Amino acid sequence: MTVHIDINCDLGESFGAYKLGNDEEVMKHITSANIACGFHAGDPRTMHTTIDLACRHNVAIGAHPGLPDLNGFGRREMQLTQREVYDLMVYQIGALQGFIKAEGATLHHVKPHGALYNMAAKDKKIAEAIARAVAAVSPEAILYGLSGSELVQAGKAQGLLTANEVFADRTYEPDLSLTPRTHPNAVIQDYDLVIMQVLGMVTDGVVRTGIHQETSIQADTICIHGDHERALSFAKRMFTDLSLKGVSVTKAGDFIHRTP
């Protein structure tokens, strides 16, 4: 049986005069793009430009809504009600959908960003608010969430297609949460270690956690962080190395379908 995997990357995170990442080159080596919607990063022009890039390279377009925290890049937790989370999601997805419609394209997926993503992985109420917002605004979109998390479960409960996401350049805790970025070993810098972890998750369904124990994990889509200094190099090599191992690298929408 052919193994399928999507490679996604957080893009469109430049803002005003500030440029972040190498979107144009990275876009050539991924299958889906998570585009910042203006709260943690991005702005209208950047959103429009990134959607245009994705269309030109046949890359699936995803909304990447985050917390309203430009200074903290959306990576600092905030105390929010379910209604506030729901409204933040609807607002940001709607903003991106305006540009998507103008380009004649389609919203493929939604993936929360940063602290909001991590909060939704463990907090059932936040996960439910996010899933309800996606179901209300774009029910055909795939909801990307941390593999096995509350967010994935909430998406399924809302009748959404879901994709279990794993991370190429992040280390894992024993409960399959990501190691906090405040820890020195949270981000993997060595590509040999990155591809070893990726192949373990994609082909064997296991990941080595912080206590050096192999734990089962489901991988539908792999994230490469666009702000990682080696994002372009990692994306290029990973696409090639996975293909050489017989893995079909393609958009999540090509192999994740509704059960009849």
N, C-alpha and C positions, 0 to 999 in steps of 0.2 A: 504493500500500500504506500502510495506517495505521501510524504510528509509535506505539509504546506505551512508557510510562515509569512507574515507581513512584517516589514521593517518600517517603523514610524520614527519621525523626528519632530521635535518641538521647534517650529520656525516662525518667522514673522515677528520676532521679538525686538527688532530695532524700534526706536522711538524718537521722533523729531530729528535732531541733528546727530543722534547717537546710534551708531551701527553695531549690531551684535550678531555674530555668526556669519557664515558664508552660505547663505540660503541658495544662491543660484547654482553653486557647484554641488552642494549636498543633495539638492533636489534630484540630481541625475542618478543617484544611487540608493534611493528609498522607494517605497511603494505607497506610503501614506504620510501626509503632513498634518501636524497639529498646529493650527494657526492662532496665535495670540489675538485676543478680542478687545484689547485696549485697557484692561483693568490692571493686570500685573505687568504688561508690556504691550508693545504694538501701538499703532495709531491708524486712522482711516486710510492714509496713503499706503502704509506698509501692508495692511490687510489686503487692499486691492492689488498691490504689486505681487504679493505672495500667492494669492489665488491665481493670478495670471500666469505666474511661473509654474504652478502645479498643473494648470490646464495644458500648458505647452509641453510638459514632460509626462503627461498622462498619469499623474500622481493623485491618489484619492485625497479629497479635501476634508479636513476635520476641524471642528471648533475646539479651541483650547481655552476655556474660560477660567479665570482665577479670582482670587480675592482682590479687592480694591486697594492695592498696596504697591504702588510703583517703586517707592524707596526700598522696600524689602523684596522686590521681585516676586511678590506673592508667596514667599516661602516662610512667612511668619503667621502663626495661627491667630485667628480672631474668634471671639465669642459671637455666634450668630444663631438666630432662630431658624426654624425650618422655613418659615415664610421668606426670610431674608435670603437664604440660600436659593430657594426656588426663584425669587425675583432676579437675583444676580445671574442665574443661569439663563433664564428667559431673555433678559436684556442683552447679554453678550452673544448668545446663539443667534438671536434676531439680528443683531448688528452685522454679524458675519454673513448671515443668509441674504441680507440685502445685496452685498457685493457678489455673492455666489449667483444669485438670480440675474444680476446685471451682466454677468459673464456667460450666462446660459449653462451653468454647471449645476452640480448636485452636491448637497452635504452628505458625505459618506459616513462620518462618525463624530462622536463627541468624546473628548477626554479632558476631565478637569485638570487643573495645573497645580503643582507645588503643594502647599499646605492644605488646600482644599481637597486635593486628591488623596493625600495621606489621612486627613480627617475622615473622609468618606470611606476609606478602606476599613476603618474600625468602628465608626459611629453609625449605627443603623439609621438614626433619624436623619442625619445629614445625607446619607446614601439614598434614602427614600425620597428626600426633597429633590435631589439631583435627578434621579430616575423619573420622577413625576414631571419635572420640567422638560426633560428630553421627550418623554412620551407625549406631552401636550404640544410641543413646538415642532418636533421632527420625529415622529414615531417610526419612520423607516430607517433612521440613522442607527448605527451600531454604537453601543456604549462601551468604551474602553475603560477597564478598571484593573487594579492590581489583582493578579491571579489569585482566585479563591477568596476574594475579599467581600465585605458587606456590599460594596458598590455593585459588583457583578451579580450578587444575589438579588439586590433591589431591582436591578435592570430586568432580570428574568421575571421577577414578580409583576413587573409592569408590562410584560409581554414584549420587551425589547430584545433585539439581537444583541449579544454581548461578546466581547473579546477579552480573554484573559491575557493581561499584559505582563511581560517580564522585562527585566532591565539588563542590558548588555554591560553597562559600565558602573553598576552599583552592587554593593555587597548586601547580603541578606542576613536577617536575624533568624533565630530558630523558629519563630512563629510566622515566617515568610514575609514579615514586614521589612521595609528597606532600612538599612543601617542609617541612623540620623547623620546628616551632613556635618554635624559638629564633631563627629568622630573622625580620627585621622585616616582610617581605612575605608571610609564610606564610598569613595569613588575609585574605580579601578583605572589606572593609567597605562598599564602594560597590555598591548593588544593580544599577546599570546595568552594571557590570563582571561581577557575578554572573550576570545573565540572559544577557549576551553569551556568557560561557563555557558556560553550560548549553545554550543553543540550538546552539552550535557542536558540543558533544559529542552531543546528542540527535538533532539533525536532519542534521548533516553528518558526524558520527563523527570529529571532530578536536578537539584541545585545543592551546592555545598554551602552550609550556613556558617554563622560566626563561630560555632563550636566544632567546625570541621566534620559535621554530620550530613550525610546526603538525605535530602527530604524531597518527597514527590511534589511536582509542580506541573501545572498545565500551561503550555505556551502557545498562544494564537498570534500574538504580535510582540515584536521586540522593539524597545525604545532605545534610541541613541539620543543623548541630550545635545541639542543644537549649540548650547553655550560651552560644551566641552571643548577644550583646546585642540583635541585630536578628532573631532566629530567627522570631518571630511575623510580623513585617513581611515578611521574605523568603518565608516559606511562603505567606502570603496572595497576594502578588503573583505568585509563581512559578506557582502552581496556575492562576491566571487567564491569565497570559501564555502558558504552554505550551498551554493549551486554545485560545486565540485563534489560535495557529499551527497548529492542527489535530492536535496531539499528544494522544493518548488517555492521560490520567493515571489509572492504575488499579493495583491490587495486582499484585506480581510474579507471584503464583500464577495470575493470570487470563490471562497470556500466555506464561509459561515452562512448558513441558510436556516430558514424556519423549518421546524419539524412539522410535517403534515399532520 
